[in-house]
Amino acid sequence: MTRTIWDSSVGKKTVMAVSGLIMLLYLVVHMIGNLKIFFGPEEINHYAHWLRTMGEPFMHYEWSLWLIRVVLVVAVVAHAVSAYQLSRRDIKARPTKYAHKKAGSSFATRTMRWGGIILGLFIVWHILDLTTGTVHPGGYEHLRPYQNIIDTFSTWYGNVIYIAAVVALGFHIRHGLWSAAQTLGAGKATRDRALKITANGTALVLTVGFVVVPVAVMTGVVS
């Protein structure tokens, strides 16, 4: 039964919708955490420490954080695999291109596909930069995100990579949130306008919320 659901296009779209909403929830929390940088190094550094101690004493040090990471990895993999398989299925279903494409549909499809690839590559770089410190441009300091963030956004390439990825994320959320609502049965003609406004608003808030940090470092507001 589970195999049959997974093999169907509806099942794959449902997996994409649910995994996408899980990642969206994480992004909202992550953005709020990032904005703590405006309250000074103690605030955001303490937040980084709290992430590793939340749930204590019931949970051991970093157990809660690793649980969140595992859920996110599963969501990202499920989302990517579903998207790839649906894309391949769509190509096989119509081996020849339509003579007349719908401009809106074509743009949305290209945005989601290339946006997903950009975001996948960005996630790898972001982890290597600010989580493991492997490609960090300065002297990476564990549990010192304030200085680490400043180091990253003090380089031109750090800003270019981050802002480009956030813009791609905004477009991805704009179309993805609306699509998820349709897949999960929340999309109806009477709600279509409200859903589009919600998707656009959410994408805009997250884009601005993430971009404001590197801009603050570049302009010296955070230093």
LOMAR-175635 format. One record per residue (C-alpha): residue number from 1; residue in one letter; x, z, y. Coordinates in steps of 0.2 Angstrom, whole numbers. Example, Ala and Ser with C-alpha at 12.3 -4.5 7.8 and 13.67 -1.06 7.14 Angstrom:
// residues 2
{seq->1&type->A&xx->62&zz->39&yy->-22}
{seq->2&type->S&xx->68&zz->36&yy->-5}
***
This chain:
// residues 223
{seq->1&type->M&xx->0&zz->0&yy->0}
{seq->2&type->T&xx->14&zz->5&yy->12}
{seq->3&type->R&xx->24&zz->-11&yy->8}
{seq->4&type->T&xx->8&zz->-22&yy->11}
{seq->5&type->I&xx->5&zz->-14&yy->28}
{seq->6&type->W&xx->24&zz->-16&yy->33}
{seq->7&type->D&xx->24&zz->-35&yy->27}
{seq->8&type->S&xx->9&zz->-39&yy->38}
{seq->9&type->S&xx->11&zz->-44&yy->56}
{seq->10&type->V&xx->-1&zz->-31&yy->61}
{seq->11&type->G&xx->9&zz->-18&yy->53}
{seq->12&type->K&xx->25&zz->-24&yy->61}
{seq->13&type->K&xx->17&zz->-24&yy->78}
{seq->14&type->T&xx->10&zz->-6&yy->75}
{seq->15&type->V&xx->28&zz->0&yy->71}
{seq->16&type->M&xx->34&zz->-9&yy->86}
{seq->17&type->A&xx->21&zz->0&yy->97}
{seq->18&type->V&xx->23&zz->17&yy->90}
{seq->19&type->S&xx->42&zz->16&yy->90}
{seq->20&type->G&xx->41&zz->9&yy->108}
{seq->21&type->L&xx->31&zz->24&yy->114}
{seq->22&type->I&xx->43&zz->36&yy->106}
{seq->23&type->M&xx->57&zz->28&yy->116}
{seq->24&type->L&xx->47&zz->28&yy->132}
{seq->25&type->L&xx->43&zz->46&yy->130}
{seq->26&type->Y&xx->62&zz->49&yy->128}
{seq->27&type->L&xx->66&zz->38&yy->143}
{seq->28&type->V&xx->54&zz->49&yy->154}
{seq->29&type->V&xx->63&zz->65&yy->149}
{seq->30&type->H&xx->80&zz->57&yy->151}
{seq->31&type->M&xx->76&zz->51&yy->168}
{seq->32&type->I&xx->71&zz->68&yy->174}
{seq->33&type->G&xx->87&zz->75&yy->166}
{seq->34&type->N&xx->97&zz->63&yy->176}
{seq->35&type->L&xx->89&zz->67&yy->192}
{seq->36&type->K&xx->96&zz->85&yy->191}
{seq->37&type->I&xx->112&zz->78&yy->197}
{seq->38&type->F&xx->105&zz->79&yy->215}
{seq->39&type->F&xx->104&zz->98&yy->213}
{seq->40&type->G&xx->122&zz->99&yy->210}
{seq->41&type->P&xx->135&zz->100&yy->196}
{seq->42&type->E&xx->129&zz->118&yy->190}
{seq->43&type->E&xx->111&zz->111&yy->188}
{seq->44&type->I&xx->115&zz->96&yy->177}
{seq->45&type->N&xx->129&zz->104&yy->168}
{seq->46&type->H&xx->118&zz->118&yy->163}
{seq->47&type->Y&xx->105&zz->106&yy->157}
{seq->48&type->A&xx->118&zz->98&yy->146}
{seq->49&type->H&xx->122&zz->114&yy->138}
{seq->50&type->W&xx->103&zz->119&yy->136}
{seq->51&type->L&xx->100&zz->102&yy->127}
{seq->52&type->R&xx->112&zz->109&yy->113}
{seq->53&type->T&xx->105&zz->127&yy->113}
{seq->54&type->M&xx->87&zz->123&yy->114}
{seq->55&type->G&xx->77&zz->131&yy->99}
{seq->56&type->E&xx->90&zz->145&yy->96}
{seq->57&type->P&xx->90&zz->156&yy->87}
{seq->58&type->F&xx->78&zz->147&yy->75}
{seq->59&type->M&xx->88&zz->131&yy->77}
{seq->60&type->H&xx->107&zz->132&yy->76}
{seq->61&type->Y&xx->118&zz->125&yy->90}
{seq->62&type->E&xx->115&zz->106&yy->92}
{seq->63&type->W&xx->102&zz->105&yy->78}
{seq->64&type->S&xx->87&zz->101&yy->90}
{seq->65&type->L&xx->98&zz->88&yy->99}
{seq->66&type->W&xx->103&zz->80&yy->83}
{seq->67&type->L&xx->85&zz->80&yy->77}
{seq->68&type->I&xx->80&zz->70&yy->93}
{seq->69&type->R&xx->95&zz->58&yy->90}
{seq->70&type->V&xx->89&zz->55&yy->72}
{seq->71&type->V&xx->71&zz->51&yy->78}
{seq->72&type->L&xx->78&zz->40&yy->91}
{seq->73&type->V&xx->89&zz->30&yy->80}
{seq->74&type->V&xx->75&zz->28&yy->67}
{seq->75&type->A&xx->63&zz->22&yy->82}
{seq->76&type->V&xx->77&zz->10&yy->89}
{seq->77&type->V&xx->80&zz->2&yy->71}
{seq->78&type->A&xx->62&zz->1&yy->67}
{seq->79&type->H&xx->58&zz->-7&yy->84}
{seq->80&type->A&xx->72&zz->-20&yy->83}
{seq->81&type->V&xx->69&zz->-25&yy->64}
{seq->82&type->S&xx->51&zz->-27&yy->68}
{seq->83&type->A&xx->54&zz->-37&yy->83}
{seq->84&type->Y&xx->67&zz->-48&yy->74}
{seq->85&type->Q&xx->55&zz->-51&yy->59}
{seq->86&type->L&xx->40&zz->-55&yy->70}
{seq->87&type->S&xx->51&zz->-67&yy->80}
{seq->88&type->R&xx->57&zz->-76&yy->64}
{seq->89&type->R&xx->39&zz->-77&yy->57}
{seq->90&type->D&xx->33&zz->-84&yy->73}
{seq->91&type->I&xx->46&zz->-98&yy->73}
{seq->92&type->K&xx->42&zz->-102&yy->54}
{seq->93&type->A&xx->24&zz->-103&yy->58}
{seq->94&type->R&xx->27&zz->-116&yy->72}
{seq->95&type->P&xx->43&zz->-126&yy->68}
{seq->96&type->T&xx->40&zz->-138&yy->82}
{seq->97&type->K&xx->38&zz->-133&yy->100}
{seq->98&type->Y&xx->22&zz->-134&yy->109}
{seq->99&type->A&xx->21&zz->-149&yy->120}
{seq->100&type->H&xx->14&zz->-138&yy->134}
{seq->101&type->K&xx->20&zz->-120&yy->135}
{seq->102&type->K&xx->10&zz->-106&yy->144}
{seq->103&type->A&xx->22&zz->-101&yy->157}
{seq->104&type->G&xx->17&zz->-83&yy->157}
{seq->105&type->S&xx->18&zz->-81&yy->139}
{seq->106&type->S&xx->34&zz->-90&yy->137}
{seq->107&type->F&xx->42&zz->-79&yy->151}
{seq->108&type->A&xx->36&zz->-63&yy->143}
{seq->109&type->T&xx->43&zz->-68&yy->126}
{seq->110&type->R&xx->60&zz->-73&yy->133}
{seq->111&type->T&xx->61&zz->-57&yy->143}
{seq->112&type->M&xx->57&zz->-46&yy->129}
{seq->113&type->R&xx->69&zz->-55&yy->117}
{seq->114&type->W&xx->84&zz->-56&yy->129}
{seq->115&type->G&xx->80&zz->-39&yy->136}
{seq->116&type->G&xx->80&zz->-31&yy->119}
{seq->117&type->I&xx->97&zz->-38&yy->116}
{seq->118&type->I&xx->104&zz->-33&yy->132}
{seq->119&type->L&xx->97&zz->-15&yy->130}
{seq->120&type->G&xx->104&zz->-14&yy->112}
{seq->121&type->L&xx->122&zz->-18&yy->119}
{seq->122&type->F&xx->119&zz->-6&yy->133}
{seq->123&type->I&xx->115&zz->8&yy->122}
{seq->124&type->V&xx->131&zz->6&yy->112}
{seq->125&type->W&xx->141&zz->5&yy->128}
{seq->126&type->H&xx->132&zz->20&yy->136}
{seq->127&type->I&xx->135&zz->31&yy->121}
{seq->128&type->L&xx->153&zz->26&yy->120}
{seq->129&type->D&xx->155&zz->30&yy->139}
{seq->130&type->L&xx->145&zz->46&yy->142}
{seq->131&type->T&xx->142&zz->54&yy->125}
{seq->132&type->T&xx->158&zz->51&yy->115}
{seq->133&type->G&xx->169&zz->47&yy->130}
{seq->134&type->T&xx->178&zz->33&yy->120}
{seq->135&type->V&xx->177&zz->20&yy->134}
{seq->136&type->H&xx->175&zz->32&yy->149}
{seq->137&type->P&xx->185&zz->26&yy->164}
{seq->138&type->G&xx->191&zz->44&yy->169}
{seq->139&type->G&xx->196&zz->60&yy->160}
{seq->140&type->Y&xx->180&zz->63&yy->150}
{seq->141&type->E&xx->175&zz->81&yy->150}
{seq->142&type->H&xx->163&zz->88&yy->137}
{seq->143&type->L&xx->147&zz->96&yy->144}
{seq->144&type->R&xx->152&zz->91&yy->161}
{seq->145&type->P&xx->140&zz->76&yy->164}
{seq->146&type->Y&xx->141&zz->78&yy->183}
{seq->147&type->Q&xx->159&zz->73&yy->184}
{seq->148&type->N&xx->158&zz->60&yy->170}
{seq->149&type->I&xx->143&zz->51&yy->179}
{seq->150&type->I&xx->153&zz->50&yy->195}
{seq->151&type->D&xx->168&zz->43&yy->186}
{seq->152&type->T&xx->157&zz->29&yy->178}
{seq->153&type->F&xx->148&zz->24&yy->194}
{seq->154&type->S&xx->164&zz->25&yy->204}
{seq->155&type->T&xx->169&zz->8&yy->195}
{seq->156&type->W&xx->161&zz->-8&yy->199}
{seq->157&type->Y&xx->158&zz->-13&yy->181}
{seq->158&type->G&xx->150&zz->3&yy->177}
{seq->159&type->N&xx->137&zz->0&yy->191}
{seq->160&type->V&xx->134&zz->-18&yy->186}
{seq->161&type->I&xx->131&zz->-14&yy->167}
{seq->162&type->Y&xx->120&zz->0&yy->171}
{seq->163&type->I&xx->109&zz->-8&yy->184}
{seq->164&type->A&xx->108&zz->-24&yy->175}
{seq->165&type->A&xx->102&zz->-14&yy->159}
{seq->166&type->V&xx->90&zz->-4&yy->169}
{seq->167&type->V&xx->82&zz->-20&yy->177}
{seq->168&type->A&xx->80&zz->-27&yy->159}
{seq->169&type->L&xx->72&zz->-11&yy->154}
{seq->170&type->G&xx->60&zz->-12&yy->168}
{seq->171&type->F&xx->54&zz->-29&yy->162}
{seq->172&type->H&xx->54&zz->-23&yy->144}
{seq->173&type->I&xx->43&zz->-8&yy->148}
{seq->174&type->R&xx->31&zz->-19&yy->159}
{seq->175&type->H&xx->26&zz->-30&yy->145}
{seq->176&type->G&xx->29&zz->-19&yy->131}
{seq->177&type->L&xx->18&zz->-5&yy->136}
{seq->178&type->W&xx->4&zz->-17&yy->139}
{seq->179&type->S&xx->7&zz->-25&yy->122}
{seq->180&type->A&xx->7&zz->-8&yy->113}
{seq->181&type->A&xx->-9&zz->-3&yy->121}
{seq->182&type->Q&xx->-17&zz->-19&yy->114}
{seq->183&type->T&xx->-9&zz->-16&yy->97}
{seq->184&type->L&xx->-16&zz->1&yy->96}
{seq->185&type->G&xx->-33&zz->-3&yy->101}
{seq->186&type->A&xx->-33&zz->4&yy->118}
{seq->187&type->G&xx->-33&zz->-13&yy->127}
{seq->188&type->K&xx->-51&zz->-19&yy->131}
{seq->189&type->A&xx->-57&zz->-31&yy->145}
{seq->190&type->T&xx->-64&zz->-17&yy->155}
{seq->191&type->R&xx->-47&zz->-8&yy->154}
{seq->192&type->D&xx->-36&zz->-23&yy->156}
{seq->193&type->R&xx->-33&zz->-21&yy->175}
{seq->194&type->A&xx->-30&zz->-2&yy->173}
{seq->195&type->L&xx->-17&zz->-5&yy->159}
{seq->196&type->K&xx->-8&zz->-18&yy->168}
{seq->197&type->I&xx->-6&zz->-6&yy->184}
{seq->198&type->T&xx->-1&zz->8&yy->172}
{seq->199&type->A&xx->12&zz->-3&yy->164}
{seq->200&type->N&xx->19&zz->-10&yy->181}
{seq->201&type->G&xx->19&zz->8&yy->188}
{seq->202&type->T&xx->28&zz->16&yy->174}
{seq->203&type->A&xx->41&zz->2&yy->173}
{seq->204&type->L&xx->44&zz->3&yy->192}
{seq->205&type->V&xx->45&zz->22&yy->192}
{seq->206&type->L&xx->58&zz->22&yy->178}
{seq->207&type->T&xx->68&zz->8&yy->185}
{seq->208&type->V&xx->69&zz->17&yy->202}
{seq->209&type->G&xx->72&zz->34&yy->194}
{seq->210&type->F&xx->87&zz->27&yy->184}
{seq->211&type->V&xx->95&zz->16&yy->197}
{seq->212&type->V&xx->94&zz->29&yy->211}
{seq->213&type->V&xx->108&zz->39&yy->202}
{seq->214&type->P&xx->122&zz->25&yy->203}
{seq->215&type->V&xx->116&zz->20&yy->220}
{seq->216&type->A&xx->118&zz->39&yy->225}
{seq->217&type->V&xx->136&zz->39&yy->219}
{seq->218&type->M&xx->140&zz->22&yy->227}
{seq->219&type->T&xx->134&zz->28&yy->244}
{seq->220&type->G&xx->142&zz->45&yy->243}
{seq->221&type->V&xx->126&zz->55&yy->242}
{seq->222&type->V&xx->133&zz->62&yy->226}
{seq->223&type->S&xx->151&zz->65&yy->225}
***
